[in-house]
């Protein structure tokens, strides 16, 4: 009996070790900690997709339920920061205000959390602690936008909510209510939240009915396009935690209300067919010209000979600048404020941020690229909570320093 129990225990240990272990680059921050954390996240995702395949739930429902366990119940103020729940333009938000300040007018930061437009919340512990710390260290009012999530909301719902909230905030009445300097408001976000922040700042710059503009934009490993899932960073980091290449394609399909079964077609770039609309877009995501040579390495473009033109008809959002702000026209980019773009070497989205930085610079926009050789997707969020990483703390400090100097 004891021998059987021991045998089972050994087999389970081997299976667990096999599932946890991933061959990671030696340059990535704290690889063993990352492996363990990723095993948990992968397990949740696998369970979520398995439940969907069995017809028991929607694709990300199990992952949503798991994420809900990390949500902080009710606004939790600290001695230095008062936290309140409110709405802007009908969109839920949390406001983080310094309780004692020697400034009459403060900086303001409008923040959009990540999560593939599908998961997460500004009330999750990591985002909550991030925004509260930002408010304290910047002596700023930080407004965290709680936009709706897929599949209950699909593109352009999240974009529209981000615009609604931003327009409502960028008024003398609202900014005055929170003692925010009209000339010192930033928009920021990470990952899918960086996508929304980018799309918002582009639209706000164009809208002549919004006299108050964002002073700066701070984008953390933003997702900016879905036309090329084979950029060098997508190829290099396809199976690197915490954002695996197939998962990013699934997030896009969830956001754009696409059929999950076409994920393999997206990953093969079969949607980049030889049609007139694609020709104009391709120049704006041409990494052979937009990426610094050091990041191109020995990777080659993946351009299918035939592809599937029906994919563009089924997923028109692929070519919509509101969903893919890397596709913005140069004339739009010229009117944008100074930008901070954080990128990580071990992140499938690295090249989205780097290509956007190049396009902004070519349009005459002042850009600061903050690149982390040991960074992975979402690393700044791991400056807080139980899974703290050294690169998370460093990236957060540098992000705060840039905002202090430029906002």
C-alpha positions in Angstrom: 0.0 0.0 0.0 2.8 2.4 1.0 4.7 1.6 -2.1 1.7 2.4 -4.3 1.1 5.7 -2.6 4.8 6.6 -3.0 4.7 5.6 -6.7 1.6 7.8 -7.3 3.2 10.7 -5.4 6.4 10.4 -7.5 4.4 10.3 -10.8 2.3 13.3 -9.8 5.5 15.2 -8.8 7.0 14.4 -12.2 3.8 15.4 -14.0 3.7 18.7 -12.0 7.4 19.4 -12.7 6.8 18.7 -16.4 3.9 21.1 -16.6 5.7 23.8 -14.6 9.0 23.6 -16.4 9.5 25.8 -19.5 12.8 26.4 -21.3 13.2 30.2 -20.7 16.0 32.5 -21.9 18.7 33.0 -19.3 18.2 36.8 -19.6 14.6 36.8 -18.4 13.9 38.1 -14.9 13.7 35.4 -12.2 12.9 32.5 -14.5 11.9 29.9 -11.9 9.4 32.3 -10.2 8.0 33.1 -13.7 7.7 29.4 -14.5 5.7 28.8 -11.4 3.4 31.8 -11.9 2.9 30.9 -15.6 2.0 27.3 -14.7 -0.9 28.7 -12.6 -2.1 31.0 -15.4 -1.8 28.4 -18.1 -3.7 26.0 -15.9 -6.5 28.5 -15.5 -6.6 29.2 -19.3 -6.5 25.5 -20.2 -9.4 24.9 -17.8 -11.3 27.8 -19.3 -10.9 26.6 -22.8 -11.7 23.0 -21.9 -14.9 24.0 -20.2 -15.8 26.0 -23.3 -15.0 23.0 -25.6 -17.4 20.9 -23.5 -20.1 23.5 -23.9 -20.2 24.4 -20.2 -19.2 28.0 -20.5 -17.9 30.8 -22.7 -14.2 30.8 -23.7 -12.8 32.9 -20.8 -15.5 32.4 -18.1 -13.3 30.2 -15.9 -10.4 32.7 -16.2 -12.8 35.5 -15.3 -14.0 33.7 -12.3 -10.4 33.0 -11.1 -9.5 36.7 -11.7 -12.5 37.8 -9.6 -10.9 36.3 -6.5 -8.2 39.0 -6.7 -10.7 41.9 -6.7 -10.6 44.2 -3.7 -14.1 44.6 -2.3 -15.1 48.2 -1.9 -12.8 51.3 -2.2 -9.9 50.9 0.3 -8.4 54.3 1.2 -5.1 54.8 2.9 -4.0 57.6 5.2 -2.4 59.3 2.2 -4.9 58.5 -0.6 -8.7 58.7 -0.6 -10.3 56.2 -3.0 -13.9 56.6 -4.2 -16.1 54.8 -6.7 -17.9 57.0 -9.3 -18.9 57.3 -13.0 -17.7 59.5 -15.8 -20.0 59.6 -18.9 -21.8 56.6 -17.5 -18.6 54.6 -17.3 -17.6 53.2 -13.9 -14.3 54.4 -12.4 -12.2 54.6 -9.3 -10.6 57.9 -8.3 -7.4 58.0 -6.2 -6.9 61.4 -4.5 -4.1 62.6 -2.3 -5.6 63.6 1.1 -2.8 66.1 1.9 -1.0 68.1 -0.7 0.9 71.4 -0.8 -0.2 72.0 -4.3 -3.4 73.8 -5.2 -3.6 72.0 -8.6 -2.4 68.5 -9.1 -1.4 66.2 -12.0 -4.1 64.0 -13.4 -3.7 60.5 -14.9 -6.5 58.6 -16.7 -5.6 54.9 -16.6 -6.9 51.9 -18.5 -6.1 48.4 -17.2 -5.0 45.5 -19.3 -6.5 42.0 -19.7 -7.1 41.5 -23.5 -10.4 43.5 -23.3 -11.8 40.4 -21.7 -10.2 39.9 -18.3 -9.2 42.0 -15.3 -10.4 45.0 -13.4 -8.9 48.2 -12.0 -10.1 46.8 -8.7 -7.8 43.8 -8.9 -5.1 44.0 -6.2 -2.2 44.6 -8.6 -3.9 47.5 -10.5 -5.5 48.9 -7.3 -2.1 49.1 -5.6 -0.4 50.4 -8.7 -2.9 53.3 -9.0 -2.9 54.1 -5.3 0.9 54.2 -5.3 1.0 56.3 -8.5 -1.4 58.8 -6.8 0.8 59.0 -3.7 4.2 59.3 -5.5 3.1 61.7 -8.2 0.9 63.7 -5.9 -1.7 63.2 -8.6 -5.3 62.3 -9.0 -5.4 58.9 -10.8 -8.7 57.9 -12.4 -8.9 54.2 -13.2 -11.5 53.4 -15.8 -13.6 50.3 -15.4 -14.7 49.6 -19.0 -16.9 46.7 -20.0 -15.4 43.4 -20.9 -15.9 40.9 -23.7 -18.0 38.9 -24.5 -20.7 41.1 -22.8 -19.2 44.0 -24.7 -17.4 43.8 -28.1 -15.5 46.2 -30.2 -16.2 49.1 -30.5 -18.0 49.1 -27.1 -14.8 49.3 -25.0 -13.4 52.0 -27.3 -16.6 54.0 -27.1 -16.7 53.8 -23.3 -13.1 54.9 -23.1 -13.9 57.9 -25.3 -17.1 58.7 -23.3 -15.2 58.6 -20.0 -12.3 60.6 -21.3 -14.5 63.4 -22.8 -16.3 63.7 -19.6 -13.1 63.9 -17.5 -11.5 66.4 -19.9 -13.8 69.3 -18.9 -13.1 72.3 -16.7 -15.9 71.2 -14.4 -14.7 67.7 -13.7 -11.0 68.6 -13.5 -11.8 71.5 -11.3 -13.9 69.3 -9.0 -10.7 67.2 -8.3 -8.3 70.2 -8.3 -6.5 68.8 -11.4 -4.4 71.2 -13.5 -6.1 71.5 -17.0 -2.7 71.5 -18.6 -1.2 68.4 -16.8 -3.4 65.5 -17.6 -1.9 62.2 -18.9 -3.5 59.1 -20.4 -1.9 55.8 -19.7 -2.6 52.1 -19.9 -1.0 48.7 -20.2 -1.5 46.0 -22.8 -5.1 46.1 -24.0 -5.4 49.2 -21.8 -2.5 50.7 -23.7 -4.5 50.0 -26.9 -7.4 51.9 -25.5 -5.2 54.8 -24.3 -3.5 55.0 -27.7 -6.9 55.0 -29.5 -8.3 57.6 -27.1 -5.4 60.1 -27.4 -5.6 59.9 -31.2 -9.3 60.6 -31.2 -9.0 63.4 -28.5 -6.3 65.1 -30.6 -8.6 65.1 -33.6 -11.8 66.2 -31.8 -12.1 70.0 -32.0 -15.0 69.9 -29.6 -12.6 68.9 -26.8 -10.6 72.0 -25.9 -8.6 70.3 -23.1 -6.1 67.8 -24.4 -3.9 65.2 -22.8 -0.4 66.6 -22.1 1.4 63.2 -22.5 0.6 59.5 -23.2 2.3 56.7 -21.3 1.9 53.3 -23.0 3.0 50.1 -21.3 3.7 47.2 -23.7 0.6 48.2 -25.7 -1.1 45.9 -28.2 -1.6 48.0 -31.4 -2.2 45.7 -34.4 -3.6 42.3 -35.4 -2.4 42.1 -39.0 0.9 40.5 -38.3 1.2 37.7 -35.8 4.7 36.9 -37.0 6.7 40.0 -36.2 10.1 39.1 -34.8 8.8 39.4 -31.2 5.8 37.2 -32.0 8.1 34.6 -33.5 10.8 34.9 -30.7 8.4 34.9 -27.8 5.6 32.7 -29.0 5.7 30.5 -25.9 7.2 32.9 -23.3 5.1 33.8 -20.2 2.9 35.4 -19.5 1.3 36.2 -22.9 1.6 33.3 -25.3 1.1 34.0 -29.0 -2.1 31.8 -29.4 -3.7 33.5 -26.4 -3.1 37.0 -27.8 -4.9 35.8 -31.0 -7.8 34.5 -28.9 -8.0 37.8 -27.1 -8.3 39.6 -30.5 -11.0 37.2 -31.7 -12.9 37.7 -28.4 -12.7 41.5 -28.8 -13.7 41.6 -32.4 -16.4 39.0 -32.0 -14.7 36.4 -34.2 -14.9 32.7 -34.4 -12.3 31.1 -32.0 -11.8 28.3 -34.6 -10.0 30.7 -37.0 -7.1 31.3 -34.6 -4.7 29.1 -36.6 -5.5 31.2 -39.7 -4.7 34.4 -37.9 -1.4 32.9 -36.6 -0.5 32.0 -40.2 -1.3 35.6 -41.3 -3.9 34.2 -43.7 -5.9 37.4 -43.2 -3.2 39.5 -44.8 -4.4 38.9 -48.3 -3.6 40.8 -51.5 -6.5 43.3 -51.3 -6.5 47.0 -51.8 -7.3 47.9 -48.2 -4.5 45.6 -47.0 -1.8 47.2 -49.2 -2.2 50.6 -47.5 -2.2 49.1 -44.0 0.8 46.9 -44.6 3.1 49.9 -45.0 2.2 51.0 -41.5 3.2 47.6 -39.9 6.2 46.9 -42.1 8.6 45.8 -39.4 11.5 45.4 -41.9 11.5 49.2 -42.1 10.0 50.3 -38.8 12.0 48.1 -36.4 15.6 48.9 -35.4 17.8 46.3 -37.1 18.9 44.9 -33.7 15.4 43.7 -33.0 14.8 42.2 -36.5 17.6 39.6 -35.9 17.4 36.8 -38.4 13.6 36.6 -38.6 11.8 36.7 -42.0 8.3 38.2 -42.8 5.5 35.7 -43.1 3.4 36.5 -46.1 1.0 33.8 -47.3 0.7 33.3 -51.1 -3.1 33.0 -51.0 -4.6 33.6 -47.6 -8.3 33.8 -46.8 -10.0 37.1 -48.0 -13.1 36.1 -46.1 -11.4 36.7 -42.8 -11.3 40.5 -43.4 -15.0 40.5 -44.2 -15.8 38.6 -41.0 -13.4 40.7 -38.9 -13.5 44.3 -40.3 -12.0 45.5 -37.0 -8.6 44.2 -38.1 -8.4 47.3 -40.4 -10.1 49.7 -38.0 -7.8 52.3 -36.5 -9.9 52.4 -33.4 -9.0 48.8 -32.7 -5.5 48.9 -34.3 -4.1 52.4 -33.6 -0.8 51.5 -35.3 -2.7 52.0 -38.5 -3.3 55.7 -37.9 -2.4 58.1 -40.7 0.7 60.3 -40.3 -1.4 63.4 -40.2 -3.1 62.1 -37.0 0.2 61.1 -35.4 1.6 64.6 -36.0 -1.0 66.1 -33.6 -0.2 63.7 -30.7 1.5 64.7 -27.4 4.9 63.4 -26.2 4.9 59.6 -25.6 6.5 57.2 -23.2 6.4 53.6 -24.5 7.6 50.7 -22.4 8.6 47.5 -24.2 10.0 44.2 -23.0 12.4 41.9 -24.8 10.5 38.7 -23.9 7.1 39.9 -25.0 5.1 39.1 -28.1 3.9 42.7 -28.2 7.4 44.2 -28.1 7.4 45.1 -31.7 4.0 46.7 -31.7 5.4 49.3 -29.2 8.7 49.7 -31.1 7.0 50.2 -34.5 4.7 52.8 -33.0 7.6 54.6 -31.5 9.3 54.8 -34.9 6.1 56.1 -36.6 5.6 58.7 -33.9 9.2 59.9 -34.2 8.9 60.1 -38.0 5.8 62.3 -37.4 7.8 64.6 -35.2 6.5 63.5 -31.8 8.9 63.3 -28.9 9.1 59.7 -27.8 10.9 58.0 -24.9 11.3 54.2 -25.3 11.9 52.4 -22.1 13.1 48.9 -23.0 13.8 46.0 -20.6 16.1 43.3 -21.7 15.0 41.1 -18.8 11.3 42.1 -19.0 8.3 40.0 -19.9 4.7 41.0 -20.7 2.9 42.6 -17.8 6.0 42.9 -15.7 5.2 46.3 -14.2 2.1 44.8 -12.6 4.5 42.5 -10.7 5.9 45.4 -8.7 3.0 44.7 -6.4 1.3 41.8 -4.7 2.7 38.3 -3.8 4.5 37.7 -7.1 6.9 40.6 -7.0 9.7 40.7 -9.6 12.8 42.9 -9.6 12.0 44.0 -13.2 8.5 44.9 -12.1 9.8 47.3 -9.4 12.5 48.8 -11.7 10.0 49.4 -14.5 7.5 51.0 -12.1 10.1 53.4 -10.7 11.2 54.5 -14.2 7.6 54.9 -15.3 6.9 57.2 -12.3 10.1 59.1 -12.9 9.1 59.9 -16.5 5.7 61.1 -15.4 7.2 63.3 -12.7 9.5 64.9 -15.3 7.1 65.3 -18.1 3.7 65.8 -16.6 
